[in-house]
Every structure is written in structure tokens, then in C-alpha cells.
Amino acid sequence: MCKRAKHGFSCVLLSALALMGVAPAQAADDYPNRPVKIIVPYPAGGTADLMARNFCEFLGRELGQSIVVENKPGAAGQLGTSLAAQAAPDGYTLGQSNAGTFEVSPHLYKSLPYNLKKDFEQIAVMGRMGVVFGVSAESPYKTLDDLIKDAKKHPGKLSFATPGVGSSNHLSGTLLASTAGFEWMHVPFKGMAEFLPAVLGGQVTALVDQYPSMMKQLEAGKIRGIAVSTAERIPSSPNVPTFKESGFPNLVFYSWFGLMVPKGVPAPVVDKLTNASRKVIGNPDYRAKVAALGAEPTDIMRGDMVKMIDNGSQVWKKVIEDNKITVDK
């Protein structure tokens, strides 16, 4: 027992420390006891949004609480990501990480309103997807080799459309050109709805976009896929060859979307989210939903996810620096 006068302060301090040690465990046992939200830094209806809603539907079941999706688009994903960084670190506000924000943006912008390494803790990859290079079904280019040969004969004449300067799709088109040794012109648009007519009409040679965005056009036969960046052919579009098959074994890369939390969430809560995410990823129903979106489920989590981001970041950093790609900021 503690004496009131001499040891009163010590008793209070010891009691406080004991409570601090118990609090995280109690928080994990009780977590979550109310609805959780996830901030998606892109508009509703897009691939990022659909991936988050699918994942959180299953994650909510595992946690026993509903998870509300809040779309906060703006500033190339920086607005929503910033809000996630500023959220209370209690596990009730989750964030969606992605290749563009974590691997590309650090090398495009002079400053970001958050520190990608210090302000977040990565939990799990919801799914990843390849980048497809496509041409109009009426195009004379039947293969990637056809396009590259003509591009070398006519430097700068051929062009490729993407959703914008500095997007991972823009960098993908630039990476192919630098790897294969040819030049072509980048034509930025706001999205598929704008650049598809330009490609189908012959104003732009090719389009570069994530497979989920192009899947319907490939299935309808409007677009001919001449290469995809995945390690293996995509089951739902088996006629689209990989870069590896086309003579570029090192061109294997993915866009991805993941689950993260602001730094400071108690370790037991992070562990609970991790274990629940692992169950989601292993669920056959979830994997089928991811595949239906044109993406591929993966068991990349926590430390392995951080390594994946670091590796991707170095690839895109080199592309950006070598080609002097800049954005207005």
C-alpha cells in the first residue's frame, strides 16, 4: 500500500501507468463498438471507390460493424489522404492508400501536406491491377511490336492518351518508350469518357489505363489490347499478351489500392484490423468480386506492403527524373 503524503504522487503515477498499459488492450477488446469510416481520396463510381466498397463490405462483417465510405477527391488524391492523416488515431477512421499517392506523388510535387512514411501505417492491399496499352480495333497495329517499329520510324508521330500528366498511366507510357527506345507524344485527358472517342476516331494512336477501366471496351471489341503489365495474362482477357511475352521481361508493374490507418492507432487495434483483413483476402467470395472488377487479390500486408511501396517508388522516381516530368504545383 502507498502512504498518502510521501508516496502519494508515486501512487498516482503508478496507477496512471498501469491504466495506460491496460487501455490499449481494452480498446482492442471493445473495438469497434460503433461504425467505422474509410476515406477514399477519389470520386464515387471509379475503380478506387469500388475496390474500397467491396473490401469494406467484407471487413465490416469480420469486425461486426458497418464501414461507411466517404469520398474526398481533390488535388490528385492529396485532399483525402491529408484528411486521413489528420484523423484521430483510434481506428475509427481508415484511409485508402494507392500507387499514385504513395509511389508517384512524392517525386512529382515539391511538398505534400503529410509525410507518407511517418503519418500512416499500412495494413493490407485490397487488390492490384495491370495497366493495359490498347489501340482501336480498326488500328493497323496488331501487336506491340508493330507499334514500336512504326514509332521508331516516325519519332514523335505516334501518341498515347491517359487520364492526366503525372498519372501512373502517363509514367507507364513513358517507361515503355524509354525501355524500348522510341519517342511518342503524351496526350492528357480527364478520363476514359474523353480519350476513348479520340482513340476510336484515330486522333490519338493508343490509350494507357488500368485494366478495370478498359475491361468493357476490350470485351466489346472496340479496343484491341496489345500489352498488359501483369506477370501473367489476365483470365478475363486472355488475348492480351503481357510485356514479358512481348520481349520486355522487366516491365511487370501494377496499380493497387490498400487499407491504411493514421499513425498512432494502438497496436492491438492495428492487429485486429490486420487479422480481419487477412480473413477478407482469403474469402473466396471476396476474391471473386475483385476478379469481376478486373483486379487481382493479393496477400501483401504490413511490412511486405511497405517494401512494395518502396520498390515501386524507386521505379517511378527514375522515370520522372530521367524524363524530366513535372506538374504545376
Buried (B, 14 or more C-beta within 10 A) or exposed (E): EEEEEEEEEEEEEEEEEEEEEEEBEEBBEEBBEEEBBBBBBBEBEBBBBBBBBBBBBBBBBBBEBBBEBBBBBBBBBBBBBBBBBEBEBBBBBBBBBBBBBBBBBBBBBEEBBBEBEEBBBBBBBBBBBBBBBBBBEEBEBEBBBBBBEBBEEEEEEBBBBBBBBBBBBBBBBBBBBBEBEBEBBBBBBEBBEEBBEBBBEEEBBBBBBBBBBBBEBBEEEBBBBBBBBBBEBBEBBEEBBBBBBBEBEEBBBBBBBBBBBBEEBBEBBBEBBBEBBBBBBEBEEBBEBBBEBBBBBBEBBBEBBBEBBEEBBEBBBEBBEEBEBEBEE
